[in-house]
Amino acid sequence: MKMKCLMMGFLSALAMLRAGAQEEQLSLPPDFALAKAPAFSQWEVTFSFKEETAAATGGGAPPAANVPAGKNAPIYPKQLTVTRTAPIWHAVLVMTNETTAECWGDGHWAYMVPTPTSSAIALSPHSSTGRYDMGGYSKLICDYDQIDYPDLEWISSQTYIRSGKGVFIFREKSENGATATIAADARTPVTWTNGIETRVFRFLPPPTDMLEFPEGIGKISAELKHLHDLNSETVPQRVLPPPLQ
């Protein structure tokens, strides 16, 4: 009986070693890149912060999970939900004090609603980066027609460090660079962390109906399109004569 138990233990250990070896054999394709989010897609990002690490590195210490947020407590992101039905997208950012900010976009302009009672603000992103230069965590409200996952633009074969169980692991090549895990099969983000802040990604069922702007934003969008059409100049094409025979 004792010998049988030893043999079973040996076989179990051998199976674990083989599984580990198979895991290590997961190889990164040389042209690896994050998958572009489908035209109809939805995902959410959950944020958490490590107070001790923030204090040790001199960063702003986020509120501890078991400490009630006071009136003057610092405010940090809690959850981001992005919905795409190209070209229209919608992002909702919930903060730790339960306030929300949302943004709509149509591939040309974005319309930020800083608070539920605020009027929409039309934003034009920097064309090459898709970013809105508003400071702070506004970086999470970017042009989701151009950028899917903020702060993950550096993912490539050059930043790959190793594989894990069903994931590839990458580290940003900069001081205090972030680390990210990417699903090997779907090529979508699983986690992102910089030691202080951690983001966990969850992909939801895609929407089945096309998004529509709320009435106020739809009106602003129509006005901007009208102004754009008025300012557009049609340059006639030059007709060249036939070549000499």
PyRosetta script that sets phi, psi and omega in degrees:
from pyrosetta import init, pose_from_sequence

init()
pose = pose_from_sequence("MKMKCLMMGFLSALAMLRAGAQEEQLSLPPDFALAKAPAFSQWEVTFSFKEETAAATGGGAPPAANVPAGKNAPIYPKQLTVTRTAPIWHAVLVMTNETTAECWGDGHWAYMVPTPTSSAIALSPHSSTGRYDMGGYSKLICDYDQIDYPDLEWISSQTYIRSGKGVFIFREKSENGATATIAADARTPVTWTNGIETRVFRFLPPPTDMLEFPEGIGKISAELKHLHDLNSETVPQRVLPPPLQ")
pose.set_psi(1, -42.8)
pose.set_omega(1, 179.8)
pose.set_phi(2, -63.6)
pose.set_psi(2, -42.1)
pose.set_omega(2, 179.3)
pose.set_phi(3, -63.4)
pose.set_psi(3, -38.3)
pose.set_omega(3, 179.6)
pose.set_phi(4, -64.3)
pose.set_psi(4, -41.4)
pose.set_omega(4, 178.2)
pose.set_phi(5, -63.8)
pose.set_psi(5, -40.6)
pose.set_omega(5, 178.5)
pose.set_phi(6, -63.9)
pose.set_psi(6, -41.1)
pose.set_omega(6, 179.9)
pose.set_phi(7, -64.8)
pose.set_psi(7, -41.9)
pose.set_omega(7, 179.1)
pose.set_phi(8, -63.9)
pose.set_psi(8, -39.5)
pose.set_omega(8, 177.4)
pose.set_phi(9, -64.0)
pose.set_psi(9, -40.3)
pose.set_omega(9, 179.2)
pose.set_phi(10, -63.4)
pose.set_psi(10, -44.7)
pose.set_omega(10, -179.9)
pose.set_phi(11, -65.0)
pose.set_psi(11, -37.8)
pose.set_omega(11, 178.6)
pose.set_phi(12, -64.7)
pose.set_psi(12, -43.3)
pose.set_omega(12, 178.4)
pose.set_phi(13, -63.9)
pose.set_psi(13, -39.4)
pose.set_omega(13, 179.7)
pose.set_phi(14, -63.8)
pose.set_psi(14, -40.6)
pose.set_omega(14, 178.6)
pose.set_phi(15, -63.4)
pose.set_psi(15, -38.3)
pose.set_omega(15, 179.6)
pose.set_phi(16, -67.2)
pose.set_psi(16, -39.5)
pose.set_omega(16, 178.2)
pose.set_phi(17, -63.7)
pose.set_psi(17, -41.4)
pose.set_omega(17, 179.2)
pose.set_phi(18, -65.1)
pose.set_psi(18, -40.4)
pose.set_omega(18, 178.2)
pose.set_phi(19, -62.2)
pose.set_psi(19, -41.6)
pose.set_omega(19, 178.1)
pose.set_phi(20, -63.8)
pose.set_psi(20, -39.6)
pose.set_omega(20, 179.4)
pose.set_phi(21, -64.9)
pose.set_psi(21, -41.2)
pose.set_omega(21, 178.3)
pose.set_phi(22, -63.7)
pose.set_psi(22, -37.9)
pose.set_omega(22, 179.2)
pose.set_phi(23, -63.4)
pose.set_psi(23, -41.3)
pose.set_omega(23, -179.9)
pose.set_phi(24, -67.8)
pose.set_psi(24, -23.0)
pose.set_omega(24, -178.0)
pose.set_phi(25, -77.8)
pose.set_psi(25, -7.1)
pose.set_omega(25, 177.7)
pose.set_phi(26, -63.1)
pose.set_psi(26, 117.0)
pose.set_omega(26, -174.0)
pose.set_phi(27, -111.9)
pose.set_psi(27, 143.8)
pose.set_omega(27, -178.8)
pose.set_phi(28, -82.0)
pose.set_psi(28, 126.5)
pose.set_omega(28, 174.9)
pose.set_phi(29, -60.6)
pose.set_psi(29, 141.2)
pose.set_omega(29, -176.4)
pose.set_phi(30, -62.1)
pose.set_psi(30, -25.8)
pose.set_omega(30, -179.3)
pose.set_phi(31, -101.2)
pose.set_psi(31, 26.1)
pose.set_omega(31, -173.5)
pose.set_phi(32, -59.0)
pose.set_psi(32, 136.8)
pose.set_omega(32, 174.5)
pose.set_phi(33, -153.8)
pose.set_psi(33, 155.5)
pose.set_omega(33, 176.2)
pose.set_phi(34, -60.6)
pose.set_psi(34, 141.6)
pose.set_omega(34, 177.0)
pose.set_phi(35, -72.8)
pose.set_psi(35, 139.2)
pose.set_omega(35, 176.0)
pose.set_phi(36, -71.3)
pose.set_psi(36, 134.9)
pose.set_omega(36, 178.0)
pose.set_phi(37, -61.8)
pose.set_psi(37, 135.8)
pose.set_omega(37, 179.8)
pose.set_phi(38, -59.2)
pose.set_psi(38, 160.6)
pose.set_omega(38, -179.4)
pose.set_phi(39, -57.3)
pose.set_psi(39, -38.8)
pose.set_omega(39, 174.1)
pose.set_phi(40, -109.8)
pose.set_psi(40, 107.0)
pose.set_omega(40, -176.8)
pose.set_phi(41, -157.5)
pose.set_psi(41, 163.7)
pose.set_omega(41, 179.4)
pose.set_phi(42, -154.1)
pose.set_psi(42, 136.4)
pose.set_omega(42, 177.3)
pose.set_phi(43, -149.6)
pose.set_psi(43, 161.0)
pose.set_omega(43, 177.1)
pose.set_phi(44, -130.6)
pose.set_psi(44, 151.0)
pose.set_omega(44, 179.1)
pose.set_phi(45, -123.6)
pose.set_psi(45, 125.2)
pose.set_omega(45, 178.0)
pose.set_phi(46, -104.2)
pose.set_psi(46, 133.4)
pose.set_omega(46, -175.6)
pose.set_phi(47, -107.3)
pose.set_psi(47, 144.1)
pose.set_omega(47, 170.1)
pose.set_phi(48, -142.5)
pose.set_psi(48, 155.7)
pose.set_omega(48, -175.7)
pose.set_phi(49, -131.9)
pose.set_psi(49, 147.5)
pose.set_omega(49, 179.7)
pose.set_phi(50, -106.9)
pose.set_psi(50, 106.6)
pose.set_omega(50, -174.8)
pose.set_phi(51, -62.3)
pose.set_psi(51, -44.1)
pose.set_omega(51, -176.1)
pose.set_phi(52, -62.4)
pose.set_psi(52, -41.6)
pose.set_omega(52, -179.1)
pose.set_phi(53, -67.5)
pose.set_psi(53, -40.2)
pose.set_omega(53, 179.8)
pose.set_phi(54, -60.8)
pose.set_psi(54, -42.4)
pose.set_omega(54, -179.5)
pose.set_phi(55, -67.3)
pose.set_psi(55, -39.4)
pose.set_omega(55, -177.0)
pose.set_phi(56, -67.9)
pose.set_psi(56, -30.9)
pose.set_omega(56, -178.1)
pose.set_phi(57, -95.4)
pose.set_psi(57, 2.3)
pose.set_omega(57, 178.1)
pose.set_phi(58, 83.9)
pose.set_psi(58, 4.9)
pose.set_omega(58, 178.8)
pose.set_phi(59, -79.1)
pose.set_psi(59, 169.8)
pose.set_omega(59, 177.4)
pose.set_phi(60, -68.7)
pose.set_psi(60, 120.9)
pose.set_omega(60, -176.4)
pose.set_phi(61, -75.8)
pose.set_psi(61, 119.6)
pose.set_omega(61, 177.6)
pose.set_phi(62, -72.8)
pose.set_psi(62, 162.3)
pose.set_omega(62, -178.0)
pose.set_phi(63, -65.1)
pose.set_psi(63, 139.3)
pose.set_omega(63, 177.6)
pose.set_phi(64, -68.8)
pose.set_psi(64, 151.4)
pose.set_omega(64, -175.0)
pose.set_phi(65, -62.9)
pose.set_psi(65, -31.5)
pose.set_omega(65, -175.6)
pose.set_phi(66, -98.3)
pose.set_psi(66, 11.3)
pose.set_omega(66, 178.8)
pose.set_phi(67, -110.3)
pose.set_psi(67, 123.5)
pose.set_omega(67, -179.8)
pose.set_phi(68, -60.0)
pose.set_psi(68, 138.4)
pose.set_omega(68, 179.8)
pose.set_phi(69, -73.1)
pose.set_psi(69, 117.3)
pose.set_omega(69, 179.7)
pose.set_phi(70, -82.5)
pose.set_psi(70, 178.8)
pose.set_omega(70, -177.2)
pose.set_phi(71, -60.7)
pose.set_psi(71, -37.1)
pose.set_omega(71, -177.4)
pose.set_phi(72, -103.7)
pose.set_psi(72, 15.6)
pose.set_omega(72, -179.6)
pose.set_phi(73, -67.7)
pose.set_psi(73, 144.5)
pose.set_omega(73, 176.7)
pose.set_phi(74, -62.2)
pose.set_psi(74, 149.6)
pose.set_omega(74, -175.6)
pose.set_phi(75, -112.4)
pose.set_psi(75, 133.0)
pose.set_omega(75, -178.0)
pose.set_phi(76, -133.6)
pose.set_psi(76, 161.4)
pose.set_omega(76, 178.0)
pose.set_phi(77, -65.0)
pose.set_psi(77, 145.5)
pose.set_omega(77, 177.7)
pose.set_phi(78, -115.4)
pose.set_psi(78, -46.6)
pose.set_omega(78, -179.8)
pose.set_phi(79, -155.3)
pose.set_psi(79, 140.0)
pose.set_omega(79, 177.0)
pose.set_phi(80, -122.5)
pose.set_psi(80, 129.4)
pose.set_omega(80, 176.7)
pose.set_phi(81, -121.8)
pose.set_psi(81, 127.1)
pose.set_omega(81, -179.1)
pose.set_phi(82, -119.1)
pose.set_psi(82, 131.3)
pose.set_omega(82, 177.3)
pose.set_phi(83, -124.5)
pose.set_psi(83, 130.8)
pose.set_omega(83, -179.7)
pose.set_phi(84, -123.6)
pose.set_psi(84, 131.3)
pose.set_omega(84, 165.1)
pose.set_phi(85, -136.4)
pose.set_psi(85, 80.7)
pose.set_omega(85, -168.1)
pose.set_phi(86, -46.8)
pose.set_psi(86, 134.6)
pose.set_omega(86, 9.6)
pose.set_phi(87, -89.8)
pose.set_psi(87, -4.2)
pose.set_omega(87, -176.1)
pose.set_phi(88, -85.2)
pose.set_psi(88, 137.6)
pose.set_omega(88, 175.9)
pose.set_phi(89, -135.3)
pose.set_psi(89, 160.7)
pose.set_omega(89, -177.7)
pose.set_phi(90, -143.2)
pose.set_psi(90, 128.8)
pose.set_omega(90, 178.8)
pose.set_phi(91, -124.6)
pose.set_psi(91, 134.3)
pose.set_omega(91, 177.9)
pose.set_phi(92, -123.5)
pose.set_psi(92, 122.7)
pose.set_omega(92, -179.8)
pose.set_phi(93, -111.9)
pose.set_psi(93, 117.8)
pose.set_omega(93, 178.0)
pose.set_phi(94, -100.2)
pose.set_psi(94, 131.3)
pose.set_omega(94, -177.9)
pose.set_phi(95, -98.0)
pose.set_psi(95, 171.8)
pose.set_omega(95, -177.3)
pose.set_phi(96, -68.1)
pose.set_psi(96, -17.3)
pose.set_omega(96, 175.8)
pose.set_phi(97, -95.0)
pose.set_psi(97, 13.4)
pose.set_omega(97, 176.6)
pose.set_phi(98, 71.3)
pose.set_psi(98, 6.5)
pose.set_omega(98, 171.8)
pose.set_phi(99, -75.9)
pose.set_psi(99, 157.1)
pose.set_omega(99, -178.9)
pose.set_phi(100, -127.9)
pose.set_psi(100, 149.3)
pose.set_omega(100, 170.2)
pose.set_phi(101, -129.3)
pose.set_psi(101, 142.6)
pose.set_omega(101, 178.6)
pose.set_phi(102, -134.4)
pose.set_psi(102, 160.1)
pose.set_omega(102, -179.0)
pose.set_phi(103, -145.7)
pose.set_psi(103, 139.5)
pose.set_omega(103, 176.2)
pose.set_phi(104, -115.7)
pose.set_psi(104, 152.2)
pose.set_omega(104, 177.7)
pose.set_phi(105, -148.6)
pose.set_psi(105, 159.1)
pose.set_omega(105, -179.2)
pose.set_phi(106, -132.1)
pose.set_psi(106, 18.0)
pose.set_omega(106, -179.1)
pose.set_phi(107, 89.7)
pose.set_psi(107, -12.2)
pose.set_omega(107, 177.9)
pose.set_phi(108, -121.0)
pose.set_psi(108, -52.0)
pose.set_omega(108, 179.2)
pose.set_phi(109, -124.4)
pose.set_psi(109, 159.1)
pose.set_omega(109, 171.9)
pose.set_phi(110, -121.3)
pose.set_psi(110, 155.3)
pose.set_omega(110, -175.5)
pose.set_phi(111, -130.1)
pose.set_psi(111, 102.9)
pose.set_omega(111, -176.3)
pose.set_phi(112, -86.4)
pose.set_psi(112, 133.7)
pose.set_omega(112, 173.2)
pose.set_phi(113, -118.7)
pose.set_psi(113, 94.1)
pose.set_omega(113, -172.2)
pose.set_phi(114, -59.7)
pose.set_psi(114, -36.0)
pose.set_omega(114, 178.1)
pose.set_phi(115, -138.8)
pose.set_psi(115, 160.3)
pose.set_omega(115, -179.5)
pose.set_phi(116, -57.8)
pose.set_psi(116, -22.7)
pose.set_omega(116, -178.8)
pose.set_phi(117, -101.5)
pose.set_psi(117, 2.4)
pose.set_omega(117, -178.5)
pose.set_phi(118, -84.6)
pose.set_psi(118, 156.8)
pose.set_omega(118, 171.2)
pose.set_phi(119, -81.7)
pose.set_psi(119, 154.6)
pose.set_omega(119, -179.1)
pose.set_phi(120, -71.1)
pose.set_psi(120, 143.6)
pose.set_omega(120, 177.6)
pose.set_phi(121, -115.6)
pose.set_psi(121, 123.8)
pose.set_omega(121, 179.8)
pose.set_phi(122, -77.7)
pose.set_psi(122, 132.2)
pose.set_omega(122, -178.2)
pose.set_phi(123, -125.1)
pose.set_psi(123, 140.4)
pose.set_omega(123, 174.2)
pose.set_phi(124, -114.7)
pose.set_psi(124, 117.3)
pose.set_omega(124, -176.3)
pose.set_phi(125, -73.6)
pose.set_psi(125, 159.8)
pose.set_omega(125, 171.3)
pose.set_phi(126, -66.5)
pose.set_psi(126, 120.6)
pose.set_omega(126, -168.5)
pose.set_phi(127, -58.8)
pose.set_psi(127, -30.8)
pose.set_omega(127, -175.5)
pose.set_phi(128, -87.9)
pose.set_psi(128, -17.7)
pose.set_omega(128, -176.7)
pose.set_phi(129, -116.7)
pose.set_psi(129, -20.8)
pose.set_omega(129, -176.9)
pose.set_phi(130, 71.6)
pose.set_psi(130, 16.0)
pose.set_omega(130, -177.1)
pose.set_phi(131, -100.1)
pose.set_psi(131, 154.7)
pose.set_omega(131, 173.3)
pose.set_phi(132, -112.7)
pose.set_psi(132, 119.9)
pose.set_omega(132, -174.7)
pose.set_phi(133, -83.8)
pose.set_psi(133, 80.2)
pose.set_omega(133, -179.6)
pose.set_phi(134, -118.1)
pose.set_psi(134, -3.6)
pose.set_omega(134, 177.9)
pose.set_phi(135, 82.0)
pose.set_psi(135, 165.2)
pose.set_omega(135, 176.1)
pose.set_phi(136, 59.4)
pose.set_psi(136, -141.6)
pose.set_omega(136, -176.4)
pose.set_phi(137, -84.3)
pose.set_psi(137, 10.7)
pose.set_omega(137, 173.7)
pose.set_phi(138, -64.3)
pose.set_psi(138, -14.3)
pose.set_omega(138, 176.9)
pose.set_phi(139, -61.2)
pose.set_psi(139, -21.5)
pose.set_omega(139, 178.9)
pose.set_phi(140, -78.7)
pose.set_psi(140, -15.6)
pose.set_omega(140, 174.6)
pose.set_phi(141, -103.2)
pose.set_psi(141, 89.6)
pose.set_omega(141, -177.0)
pose.set_phi(142, -119.4)
pose.set_psi(142, -174.1)
pose.set_omega(142, 179.0)
pose.set_phi(143, -79.0)
pose.set_psi(143, 96.3)
pose.set_omega(143, -176.5)
pose.set_phi(144, -76.5)
pose.set_psi(144, 6.8)
pose.set_omega(144, 167.3)
pose.set_phi(145, -87.0)
pose.set_psi(145, -20.5)
pose.set_omega(145, -177.3)
pose.set_phi(146, -112.3)
pose.set_psi(146, -36.1)
pose.set_omega(146, -178.9)
pose.set_phi(147, -119.4)
pose.set_psi(147, 132.5)
pose.set_omega(147, 177.0)
pose.set_phi(148, -94.1)
pose.set_psi(148, -44.7)
pose.set_omega(148, -171.3)
pose.set_phi(149, -131.6)
pose.set_psi(149, 97.4)
pose.set_omega(149, -179.7)
pose.set_phi(150, -56.1)
pose.set_psi(150, 143.3)
pose.set_omega(150, 177.2)
pose.set_phi(151, 73.4)
pose.set_psi(151, 13.6)
pose.set_omega(151, 176.6)
pose.set_phi(152, -121.6)
pose.set_psi(152, 16.5)
pose.set_omega(152, -178.7)
pose.set_phi(153, -66.9)
pose.set_psi(153, -16.4)
pose.set_omega(153, -176.0)
pose.set_phi(154, -86.7)
pose.set_psi(154, -2.0)
pose.set_omega(154, -178.8)
pose.set_phi(155, -65.9)
pose.set_psi(155, 123.6)
pose.set_omega(155, 177.5)
pose.set_phi(156, -166.6)
pose.set_psi(156, 176.6)
pose.set_omega(156, 177.8)
pose.set_phi(157, -64.0)
pose.set_psi(157, -20.8)
pose.set_omega(157, -179.0)
pose.set_phi(158, -76.2)
pose.set_psi(158, -20.6)
pose.set_omega(158, -178.8)
pose.set_phi(159, -108.7)
pose.set_psi(159, 7.0)
pose.set_omega(159, 179.3)
pose.set_phi(160, -71.8)
pose.set_psi(160, 137.5)
pose.set_omega(160, 177.8)
pose.set_phi(161, -118.3)
pose.set_psi(161, -37.8)
pose.set_omega(161, 179.1)
pose.set_phi(162, -172.4)
pose.set_psi(162, 174.7)
pose.set_omega(162, 177.6)
pose.set_phi(163, -107.7)
pose.set_psi(163, 161.4)
pose.set_omega(163, 174.4)
pose.set_phi(164, -132.5)
pose.set_psi(164, -162.9)
pose.set_omega(164, -179.2)
pose.set_phi(165, -71.8)
pose.set_psi(165, 98.6)
pose.set_omega(165, 178.8)
pose.set_phi(166, 74.9)
pose.set_psi(166, 9.6)
pose.set_omega(166, -177.5)
pose.set_phi(167, -136.1)
pose.set_psi(167, 158.0)
pose.set_omega(167, 168.6)
pose.set_phi(168, -107.3)
pose.set_psi(168, 142.8)
pose.set_omega(168, -176.6)
pose.set_phi(169, -115.2)
pose.set_psi(169, 132.9)
pose.set_omega(169, -176.3)
pose.set_phi(170, -126.7)
pose.set_psi(170, 151.4)
pose.set_omega(170, 175.8)
pose.set_phi(171, -133.6)
pose.set_psi(171, 130.7)
pose.set_omega(171, -178.8)
pose.set_phi(172, -67.1)
pose.set_psi(172, 137.1)
pose.set_omega(172, -177.2)
pose.set_phi(173, -89.1)
pose.set_psi(173, 73.9)
pose.set_omega(173, 175.6)
pose.set_phi(174, -158.7)
pose.set_psi(174, 166.2)
pose.set_omega(174, 178.7)
pose.set_phi(175, -62.5)
pose.set_psi(175, 130.2)
pose.set_omega(175, -175.9)
pose.set_phi(176, 57.4)
pose.set_psi(176, 34.6)
pose.set_omega(176, -179.2)
pose.set_phi(177, -63.8)
pose.set_psi(177, 152.0)
pose.set_omega(177, -178.6)
pose.set_phi(178, -77.5)
pose.set_psi(178, 162.4)
pose.set_omega(178, 174.7)
pose.set_phi(179, -121.1)
pose.set_psi(179, 138.7)
pose.set_omega(179, -178.4)
pose.set_phi(180, -135.5)
pose.set_psi(180, 144.6)
pose.set_omega(180, 171.7)
pose.set_phi(181, -110.5)
pose.set_psi(181, 135.1)
pose.set_omega(181, -176.1)
pose.set_phi(182, -124.0)
pose.set_psi(182, 131.5)
pose.set_omega(182, 178.4)
pose.set_phi(183, -59.8)
pose.set_psi(183, 127.0)
pose.set_omega(183, -174.8)
pose.set_phi(184, -67.1)
pose.set_psi(184, -36.5)
pose.set_omega(184, -176.3)
pose.set_phi(185, -81.8)
pose.set_psi(185, -47.3)
pose.set_omega(185, -175.9)
pose.set_phi(186, -87.5)
pose.set_psi(186, -16.8)
pose.set_omega(186, -176.6)
pose.set_phi(187, 58.6)
pose.set_psi(187, 38.2)
pose.set_omega(187, 177.4)
pose.set_phi(188, -116.1)
pose.set_psi(188, 151.8)
pose.set_omega(188, -178.3)
pose.set_phi(189, -67.5)
pose.set_psi(189, 144.4)
pose.set_omega(189, 176.0)
pose.set_phi(190, -109.2)
pose.set_psi(190, -51.7)
pose.set_omega(190, 177.4)
pose.set_phi(191, -142.9)
pose.set_psi(191, 159.1)
pose.set_omega(191, 173.7)
pose.set_phi(192, -144.0)
pose.set_psi(192, 135.9)
pose.set_omega(192, 177.4)
pose.set_phi(193, -150.4)
pose.set_psi(193, 146.4)
pose.set_omega(193, 174.1)
pose.set_phi(194, -118.8)
pose.set_psi(194, 16.4)
pose.set_omega(194, 179.9)
pose.set_phi(195, 95.5)
pose.set_psi(195, -29.6)
pose.set_omega(195, 177.5)
pose.set_phi(196, -106.4)
pose.set_psi(196, -46.5)
pose.set_omega(196, -176.6)
pose.set_phi(197, -110.8)
pose.set_psi(197, 137.1)
pose.set_omega(197, 176.6)
pose.set_phi(198, -125.9)
pose.set_psi(198, 136.6)
pose.set_omega(198, 177.0)
pose.set_phi(199, -121.3)
pose.set_psi(199, 133.9)
pose.set_omega(199, 177.8)
pose.set_phi(200, -117.9)
pose.set_psi(200, 127.8)
pose.set_omega(200, -175.5)
pose.set_phi(201, -99.2)
pose.set_psi(201, 140.5)
pose.set_omega(201, 175.1)
pose.set_phi(202, -137.8)
pose.set_psi(202, 126.3)
pose.set_omega(202, -176.6)
pose.set_phi(203, -97.6)
pose.set_psi(203, 127.6)
pose.set_omega(203, -173.7)
pose.set_phi(204, -100.4)
pose.set_psi(204, 164.6)
pose.set_omega(204, 175.6)
pose.set_phi(205, -57.5)
pose.set_psi(205, 139.0)
pose.set_omega(205, -178.3)
pose.set_phi(206, -67.3)
pose.set_psi(206, 150.8)
pose.set_omega(206, 177.2)
pose.set_phi(207, -66.1)
pose.set_psi(207, 152.4)
pose.set_omega(207, -179.8)
pose.set_phi(208, -103.1)
pose.set_psi(208, -16.6)
pose.set_omega(208, -179.7)
pose.set_phi(209, -118.4)
pose.set_psi(209, 151.0)
pose.set_omega(209, 179.3)
pose.set_phi(210, -67.5)
pose.set_psi(210, 134.9)
pose.set_omega(210, 174.6)
pose.set_phi(211, -65.0)
pose.set_psi(211, 149.4)
pose.set_omega(211, 174.6)
pose.set_phi(212, -129.6)
pose.set_psi(212, 138.6)
pose.set_omega(212, 178.0)
pose.set_phi(213, -62.8)
pose.set_psi(213, 143.9)
pose.set_omega(213, 167.9)
pose.set_phi(214, -59.4)
pose.set_psi(214, 159.1)
pose.set_omega(214, -172.8)
pose.set_phi(215, -54.6)
pose.set_psi(215, -47.0)
pose.set_omega(215, -177.4)
pose.set_phi(216, -63.3)
pose.set_psi(216, -42.0)
pose.set_omega(216, -179.6)
pose.set_phi(217, -71.5)
pose.set_psi(217, -36.9)
pose.set_omega(217, 177.1)
pose.set_phi(218, -59.7)
pose.set_psi(218, -37.4)
pose.set_omega(218, 179.3)
pose.set_phi(219, -66.9)
pose.set_psi(219, -44.4)
pose.set_omega(219, 178.7)
pose.set_phi(220, -62.4)
pose.set_psi(220, -42.5)
pose.set_omega(220, -179.7)
pose.set_phi(221, -60.4)
pose.set_psi(221, -43.3)
pose.set_omega(221, 179.9)
pose.set_phi(222, -64.9)
pose.set_psi(222, -39.3)
pose.set_omega(222, 179.2)
pose.set_phi(223, -65.4)
pose.set_psi(223, -42.4)
pose.set_omega(223, 178.8)
pose.set_phi(224, -64.6)
pose.set_psi(224, -40.1)
pose.set_omega(224, 178.6)
pose.set_phi(225, -64.5)
pose.set_psi(225, -39.4)
pose.set_omega(225, 178.9)
pose.set_phi(226, -63.8)
pose.set_psi(226, -44.5)
pose.set_omega(226, 178.5)
pose.set_phi(227, -63.5)
pose.set_psi(227, -40.0)
pose.set_omega(227, 178.9)
pose.set_phi(228, -62.0)
pose.set_psi(228, -42.6)
pose.set_omega(228, -179.9)
pose.set_phi(229, -65.3)
pose.set_psi(229, -37.2)
pose.set_omega(229, 179.4)
pose.set_phi(230, -66.9)
pose.set_psi(230, -35.6)
pose.set_omega(230, -176.1)
pose.set_phi(231, -86.6)
pose.set_psi(231, -11.1)
pose.set_omega(231, -179.2)
pose.set_phi(232, -74.3)
pose.set_psi(232, 137.2)
pose.set_omega(232, 178.7)
pose.set_phi(233, -110.4)
pose.set_psi(233, 131.5)
pose.set_omega(233, 177.4)
pose.set_phi(234, -92.4)
pose.set_psi(234, 115.4)
pose.set_omega(234, -179.2)
pose.set_phi(235, -94.6)
pose.set_psi(235, 116.2)
pose.set_omega(235, -179.1)
pose.set_phi(236, -64.7)
pose.set_psi(236, 141.7)
pose.set_omega(236, 178.3)
pose.set_phi(237, -76.6)
pose.set_psi(237, 142.0)
pose.set_omega(237, 180.0)
pose.set_phi(238, -79.2)
pose.set_psi(238, 129.1)
pose.set_omega(238, 178.5)
pose.set_phi(239, -94.5)
pose.set_psi(239, 118.0)
pose.set_omega(239, -179.2)
pose.set_phi(240, -86.3)
pose.set_psi(240, 146.1)
pose.set_omega(240, 176.7)
pose.set_phi(241, -69.9)
pose.set_psi(241, 157.0)
pose.set_omega(241, 178.0)
pose.set_phi(242, -63.0)
pose.set_psi(242, 149.7)
pose.set_omega(242, -179.9)
pose.set_phi(243, -64.5)
pose.set_psi(243, 149.0)
pose.set_omega(243, 178.9)
pose.set_phi(244, -66.0)
pose.set_psi(244, 140.0)
pose.set_omega(244, 179.2)
pose.set_phi(245, -84.7)
pose.dump_pdb("model.pdb")
